[in-house]
Amino acid sequence: MAKQGVKPPSNRRPGAPGRPAAPAKPPVAATVAAEPKVKKPPFNPVRFWREVQQEARKITWTSWRETWITSVLVFIMVAITGVFFLAVDQALGFGMQYLLKLAQS
């Protein structure tokens, strides 16, 4: 027996509590068909090159000193990480050798 005042579940996704469901969207084919087709202008290599130059002027390049410091820090972190993984690998290898020796005896 169903409880009074409780709606049966529906197959539709529920909306936010207290809000009505969103209106249905029109089919995509109808929306695309209603829009007029806009003709693309032909590719202009000279205009493209000018736009590339304009964008390149907006770039803020790092200084030589900042690049050098960042590179050194990256190499230091790689070395520290390499030493860490070497230590972990050696410890695991030692542990495995110890377990295998125990298994043989």
One Martini backbone bead per residue (centre of mass of N, CA, C, O) as a GRO file, in nm:
protein
  105
    1MET     BB    1   0.097   0.036   0.023
    2ALA     BB    2   0.069   0.361  -0.028
    3LYS     BB    3   0.156   0.659   0.058
    4GLN     BB    4   0.037   0.950   0.152
    5GLY     BB    5   0.174   1.217  -0.052
    6VAL     BB    6   0.334   1.026  -0.245
    7LYS     BB    7   0.514   1.013  -0.519
    8PRO     BB    8   0.581   0.857  -0.784
    9PRO     BB    9   0.818   0.761  -0.970
   10SER     BB   10   1.006   0.894  -1.231
   11ASN     BB   11   1.192   0.920  -1.542
   12ARG     BB   12   1.261   1.195  -1.465
   13ARG     BB   13   1.458   1.445  -1.392
   14PRO     BB   14   1.510   1.619  -1.126
   15GLY     BB   15   1.489   1.912  -0.996
   16ALA     BB   16   1.495   2.153  -0.807
   17PRO     BB   17   1.377   2.235  -0.523
   18GLY     BB   18   1.089   2.428  -0.598
   19ARG     BB   19   1.133   2.392  -0.906
   20PRO     BB   20   1.083   2.405  -1.218
   21ALA     BB   21   1.122   2.277  -1.500
   22ALA     BB   22   1.285   2.303  -1.774
   23PRO     BB   23   1.256   2.391  -2.073
   24ALA     BB   24   1.238   2.279  -2.372
   25LYS     BB   25   1.443   2.219  -2.628
   26PRO     BB   26   1.512   2.262  -2.931
   27PRO     BB   27   1.603   2.126  -3.193
   28VAL     BB   28   1.896   2.142  -3.363
   29ALA     BB   29   1.799   2.141  -3.658
   30ALA     BB   30   1.615   2.392  -3.629
   31THR     BB   31   1.835   2.595  -3.545
   32VAL     BB   32   2.027   2.564  -3.789
   33ALA     BB   33   1.818   2.626  -4.015
   34ALA     BB   34   1.754   2.929  -3.915
   35GLU     BB   35   2.038   2.998  -3.980
   36PRO     BB   36   2.241   3.185  -4.149
   37LYS     BB   37   2.482   3.167  -4.381
   38VAL     BB   38   2.824   3.233  -4.342
   39LYS     BB   39   3.074   3.366  -4.516
   40LYS     BB   40   3.396   3.297  -4.545
   41PRO     BB   41   3.681   3.431  -4.551
   42PRO     BB   42   3.961   3.436  -4.692
   43PHE     BB   43   4.280   3.355  -4.669
   44ASN     BB   44   4.529   3.579  -4.515
   45PRO     BB   45   4.866   3.583  -4.475
   46VAL     BB   46   4.927   3.880  -4.402
   47ARG     BB   47   4.724   3.913  -4.174
   48PHE     BB   48   4.824   3.681  -4.004
   49TRP     BB   49   5.114   3.789  -3.956
   50ARG     BB   50   5.028   4.050  -3.812
   51GLU     BB   51   4.879   3.910  -3.577
   52VAL     BB   52   5.122   3.756  -3.471
   53GLN     BB   53   5.296   4.006  -3.407
   54GLN     BB   54   5.101   4.136  -3.207
   55GLU     BB   55   5.102   3.899  -3.004
   56ALA     BB   56   5.414   3.890  -2.955
   57ARG     BB   57   5.428   4.177  -2.817
   58LYS     BB   58   5.256   4.078  -2.551
   59ILE     BB   59   5.486   3.926  -2.449
   60THR     BB   60   5.637   3.811  -2.145
   61TRP     BB   61   5.960   3.783  -2.089
   62THR     BB   62   6.203   3.633  -1.942
   63SER     BB   63   6.479   3.648  -1.784
   64TRP     BB   64   6.786   3.515  -1.767
   65ARG     BB   65   6.795   3.479  -1.459
   66GLU     BB   66   6.521   3.337  -1.420
   67THR     BB   67   6.583   3.099  -1.606
   68TRP     BB   68   6.832   2.994  -1.454
   69ILE     BB   69   6.705   2.948  -1.175
   70THR     BB   70   6.482   2.755  -1.266
   71SER     BB   71   6.666   2.538  -1.388
   72VAL     BB   72   6.825   2.471  -1.131
   73LEU     BB   73   6.579   2.387  -0.961
   74VAL     BB   74   6.494   2.154  -1.139
   75PHE     BB   75   6.757   1.988  -1.114
   76ILE     BB   76   6.744   1.957  -0.807
   77MET     BB   77   6.467   1.811  -0.795
   78VAL     BB   78   6.553   1.572  -0.968
   79ALA     BB   79   6.780   1.473  -0.782
   80ILE     BB   80   6.610   1.428  -0.529
   81THR     BB   81   6.412   1.229  -0.658
   82GLY     BB   82   6.623   1.020  -0.745
   83VAL     BB   83   6.729   0.957  -0.459
   84PHE     BB   84   6.462   0.866  -0.340
   85PHE     BB   85   6.407   0.628  -0.541
   86LEU     BB   86   6.668   0.480  -0.482
   87ALA     BB   87   6.611   0.424  -0.183
   88VAL     BB   88   6.345   0.273  -0.221
   89ASP     BB   89   6.456   0.053  -0.409
   90GLN     BB   90   6.670  -0.059  -0.214
   91ALA     BB   91   6.478  -0.132   0.016
   92LEU     BB   92   6.298  -0.326  -0.146
   93GLY     BB   93   6.525  -0.513  -0.240
   94PHE     BB   94   6.620  -0.596   0.040
   95GLY     BB   95   6.348  -0.711   0.134
   96MET     BB   96   6.323  -0.929  -0.087
   97GLN     BB   97   6.584  -1.081  -0.026
   98TYR     BB   98   6.510  -1.153   0.263
   99LEU     BB   99   6.250  -1.313   0.197
  100LEU     BB  100   6.387  -1.522   0.007
  101LYS     BB  101   6.581  -1.636   0.220
  102LEU     BB  102   6.357  -1.731   0.414
  103ALA     BB  103   6.217  -1.927   0.207
  104GLN     BB  104   6.470  -2.121   0.162
  105SER     BB  105   6.513  -2.206   0.482
   0.00000   0.00000   0.00000
